[in-house]
Amino acid sequence: MPTYTATADIYNVLSSKIVAQLTDDDNGTEVNTDFVDNALERAESIVDSYVGKVYSVPLSTPVEASIVHAVVVLAKCMLYRRRNSTLPDEVQTECDQVTKWLELIADEEVELADDVAAGDAIVAEQNNDPEVFTAQVFGR
């Protein structure tokens, strides 16, 4: 299970329809939370690999909203890569921006907040991505 995030946090960056398409290998209609949790866990490990150069990891929870956002964006990238080796441009840009931010933390050019209020959370509108996969993706 992810430590910094919850499965539901992925919906801050992806619509449920897209999450289903990215995780359901049968027909693209049901969200496979195991794939989501796995992507979140791997993303948290990536975040820790950068942040751990400066801070003690794992970070104390709850983590600041920017860390949650970084984790879910990286998980989003991983979920897209399950379907396509080439990411859509806007997704690749998000991945690159988060990675650059993590590099700045590792290089001590950006600092994390010292304390995080328990009520801090990412507030984002549901992403209404258009359907991006055709029946061909699912072998039909």
N, C-alpha and C positions, 0 to 999 in steps of 0.2 A: 504494500500500500504506500502511496506517496506520503511524504512527511509534510511538505510545505503547502501542498495543494490538496484539493478534493476533486474527485471525478467531475463534479458539476462545474468546476472552474473552466473546463475546456469550452463551455458554452459562452464564456466571455469573449472568445475569439472565433468561434465557429457556430453555425446554426446546427440544430439537432439533425436536420436532414443531411447536411454535409458530413457530420460525424458518423451517421449511419452508413453513408456511402463509402466513407474511408475505412470503416471497421468491420462491416458485415460482408464476409466473403461469399455468402450465398446469393442474396438478392439486393443488398444495399439498402434495406429498409429498417433494420433493427440495429441499435447501437450495441456494440460488443464492448462492454466496460472493461474487460480484461485487457484489450488492446489499448484503450485509453489510459488505464492505470499504468500499464507497462511503459507507454510513451512518457507519461508524467514522471515516473520513477527514473527513467533514463535521462530525461531533461533535468531533473533535480541533480543527478550525478554530474552532468555537464556544468550546471551552475556551481555546484560545490567545487569542481575542479578549478574554476577560475577564482571564485570568491575565497577558496581555501588557501590561496597564495598570500592572502592578507588577513583573513579572519579565521577564527576557529570554526570548523564545520563538524557536524551539521549545525546550522544556525539555530538560534533559539526561536521557538515558535510562540506566537504567530510571527511570521516574517513580514517585512514591509511589502506593500502592494507592488512595488517595482520588481521584487524578486518573484512574486506570484505571477506577474505578467511575463517576465522573462521565461519562467518555466512553461507556462501555457503556450507561448509563442513557439518555443523550441519543440514542444510536444506536437503542436499543430504541424510544424515542418516534418516531423517524423511520420505523422499519420498520412500526410500527403505523399510522402516518399513510399509508403506502402503501395500506393496505386501508380505512381509515376516516378520515373527516375529524374525527370525534369520538373521542377516546381513552377507553378504559375509565377509570373514576374512579381506580383504584389506580395506573394508569400515569401519568395526568395529575398525580397527587399526587407521584409520584417525580420527574417532569420538573420540576415546580415547586420541589421541595426542592433538587434539584441546581442549578437556575438561581439560586435564592436563595443557596446556598453560593458559587457562582461570583461573584455580585454582592458578597458579603461580602469575597471575596478582592480583587476589583477596587477595592473601597472601603477596602482595607487594614484591615479589621476581623478578618480571619482570615489567618493566615500558613501557607504551605506549609512542610513540614519542610526543614531545611537540607541534610540528607543522607539518602539512601535506600540502605538495605542492598540489595545485589544480590539477596538472596533474598526480598525483600518481594514479596508478591503477594496478591491478593484470594482469600480462601478462602470459598467459598460453596457451599451445597448446590444441586444441580440444581433449578431451578424446575419444578415439575410442574403447570404451568398446564393447566386443562381446555381441550379443543378449543374455540376461540372462533369458528371460521369454518364456515359451512355450504357446501354445494355451490353455493348461489346466488352466493357470492362469486366462484367460478370459472366462472360462466356455465353451470352445469349444472342 
